[in-house]
């Protein structure tokens, strides 16, 4: 399902969004999986800013405003300290910078676990203040009641099973999940419970490949893999990991660029020109007009 986009060349930092186009919808994403399979894999990347969204949007079906922004943007040690307002502000920026992809925003730790009612208040705030189309929350069968409560009240939900970063303190680290039969059965059961509760898609993260394949085959809704299997219905990565912004990345990340080196080299050239007083040069300066 390829789409050709015409970008408005007049866009700028002050007006970053091209002319309005019909945005993909949650039902269209859900409908991509027919008879247990997707004809074309679903493409999903994280985005945290308007400019980043503008660059990624033409190539993606979904943009995830992930709570990974806590580590990527704010330098926090984990996703745990991320707040609802952080998520709302970045989600609003991504919505402003996109025009095609479905924008999904993570529910941060502590915003949805207490009760379905608390989850609804937090999710409604996120969608109302940002304009995003859906929320994502972590957890399996334990969150099924909450997912159903949200969906019944008009809030689309994407689930997340397997390695769930918000539960890192309980899991004891970021190791792959599903290596024994009991854990594998739990992951499959969690994914099924989320679909039955009304989730339109489920992310499966950091699991051994046979489990990812089993989940993908068992669910009627799309399964988005990250550190899972190419046989999932789609894939998601943290964009900064994929671009090579960080020296250390999870094993499942493929680095498609080396943006960190490009930024460092560019800053080095700038610093050298400033120190030798060759920047700014004639092309960057304003001169008096001739009389």
N, C-alpha and C positions, 0 to 999 in steps of 0.2 A: 504494500500500500504506500507507494511513493507519492510525495507531494512536492510541487514546485512552488517556491515563494518568490514574490517580487518585493524587494526591499526598497523603501523610500530613501533615496540618496540624500535627502535633506535632513535626515535625522541627525541629532547631535546629543551631547551630554545633557543639554537642557530639554531635549525632546527625543528620548531614546527609542520610543516605540513606533514601529512602522504603522502605516494605515491599518485600521481595524480589519481583522479577518475572522472568519468563524472559527472559534476555538473548539478543540476536541472536548468531549464531555465524558463524565464517568460512565454513563451507559454505553457509550461507544467503545470505551476501553474494555468494559466487562464483556461486550459482545464480540470482541476480537477472538475469544476462545469459543470455538464451535466444535461440537462432537469430540471434546477432550483435547483439542489442539488449536494453536494459533497459526494461521497461514503465514504470517510474518512476525518474527519476534518483536516484542515491545521494547522500546528504547527509553531508558530512564537514567537521569543523572541528577546529582545534587546541584542546587544553586542557592546563593545567599544574597546576591546583590542584583540591582536592575541591569547593570552592564553585563554581568555574567549571564543572566537570563537571556538578554538580547542575543548574545553570541551562541548560546546553546539551543535556544528555542526552535530554530528551523530544523534541527536534527533529531529532536526528541519527541516522544509521545507524552511523557510525563516529566515534570520537574519536581524534585523533592527538596523542600526546604527542611533539611535534616537537622536534628539536634546535634549532629556532628559539628555544627558551626561553633559549638562551645570550644572544641579543640582547634578547629581549623581557623576560625576568625578571632576568638578571644584568648587562645592559649591556655585553656583550662585543662586540667589533668584527665577529665572524663566528661561525659555528657550529663552527669548528675547535677551540677550546679546551674544548668541552663534554666532560664525563667520563661514564663509564659509571654512576657512582654518582649523578650529577645526574639522569640519565635514569631510573634505577631508583626514586629517591625520588619524583620527580614522577609517574611512572607509577603508583606505589602510591597516591598521593593521588587521582589521577583514577579509578582503579578503585574506591576507597572511595566516591567521590562520584557514581558512575554505577551504573545498574542495567539499562539497556536496550542501549546502544550497544556495538559491538565496540571494544575499546580496543587500539590499535596503537601501539607505541613505536618511535621511531627508534633505530637503531644509530648511536652517535656515531663520528666520524672516528677511525680508528686501532683500532677495536674488532673489525673483521671483514676487513680487507683482506689481512692477512698470510697466512692460510690458511683453508680450510674448518673445520679443527679449532679454530682460534682464534675464528672466527665462532661456532661452536657453543657454545663455553664462554661467550662474552659473551652470546649470545642466551638460553641456558639460565639464566644468572644474572638477566637482565632479567625473564624470565617467572616464574621461581621467586620472586623477591623482590617483584615487583609484582602478580602476578596478571593481568597483561595477556594478551591472547589471541594476539597476533601481533607480529612485528617488521617494520620497514621498513628497507631499505638502498638506497643509491644505486649506480648503475652498471649497465651493460648486459651485453653478451656476456662481458665480463671477469669478471663476478660470477655467471655462470650456473652454473658448477660449485659455487660456494658455496651458491647458492640451492637447488640440487638436494640437496646434502649436508644442509642444514638441514631441508628438507621431508621427506626420507627418514627423518629422525630425530625427526619429530613437531613441528617448529616451523613454523607458517604464516608465509609471507613475502609482503610487499607490495614490489614493485619500484618504481624511480624512475628515469626517463630524461629526456633533454632538458637543461634547465638544472639541474645538480646542485650545490647550494650548497657542499657539502663539497669540490668540485673547483674552487672559484672561483680558486685560485691558478694552476691549469693553464689554465682557460678564459679567464683574464684579465679577469674581471668578470662582471656579471649581465645581459649583453645577451641578447636572444632568440636561440634556436638554430634551426637548420634553414633558414637563408636561402639556402643553396646546395645543389645536388643531392647532393653527397657527404655533407654533414652530415645532410641529410634522410634519405638512405638508411641512414646509420648509426643514427639514432634509431629508425627502423622496424625495422632488424635487431636492435638492442638490445632493443626491446620484445618482439619475437618470441622472442628467446633466453630472456628471463626467463619468458615464459609456458610455453615448452617445458620449462624447468627446474622448473616447478611453482609459480610465483608465483600467488597467488589473485586478485591485482589489481595494476595498474601505475599509478603516478602519472606523468603527463606534464606537465612544467612548463616554462613560458616558451618555447614553440615557436610558429612561425608556424601559423596556423589550418589550412591544408590538410594539414600534417603531423599535427596532432592528430587530424583527421578520419580520415586514412589509418590511423593507429595504432588508433583506435577500431574502425574497420571490419575491420581485419586480425586483431585479437585476439578470442579466444573468451572471455577473462576480462574483468571490468570494467576500464575505463580511467577514472581519476579525473583531471580536468583542473584545472590552476591556471595561469592565463595561457595557455590553450590554445584551447578551443572549447566553446560551449554544447552541441555535439553529442556531447561525451564522455558516458560512462555515468554520470558523477557529477562533483561539484565539491568542492574543498577550498580554504579560505583560512585564513590566520593570524587567529585570532579578534580579537586586539587591533587588527590592521589594519582588519578589517571593522567594528569598533565605533568607529573613529576615535580610538584612543588616541594615535596618533603623527601628527605634522604631515606627515612624508614617508612615502609608501608606494609600492610598485611600481605601474606603470601599470595592471596587470591587477586591482588591488584596487578594489572598489566600497565606499565608506564608507556603511554602513547606519545609522550613528549618529555622535554627536559626544560620546562619553563623556569625552574629555579636557576639553572645556569644562565639562561638568557637574561633574566632580571639582574643577576649578579654582574654579568659582563657589561650590560648596558649601564648600570649604575657606576661601574668602574670607569667606563669611558667618559661619562658625565663628570664624575669627580675629577678626573685627570684634566679635562678641558677647563673646568672652573679654576683649578689650581694653577694652570698655566695661562689663565686669562684669555683663552681663545674662545670661550663662550661667556656671554652672548657675542655673536659675530654680526657683521653688517646685515645679514638677512633677518636677524631677530630684533633689530633696533629701530626705533622711530627717529627720523631726522626732521629738522625744520623744513617747511616748504620754502622753495625758492620764491622770491618776490617777483 
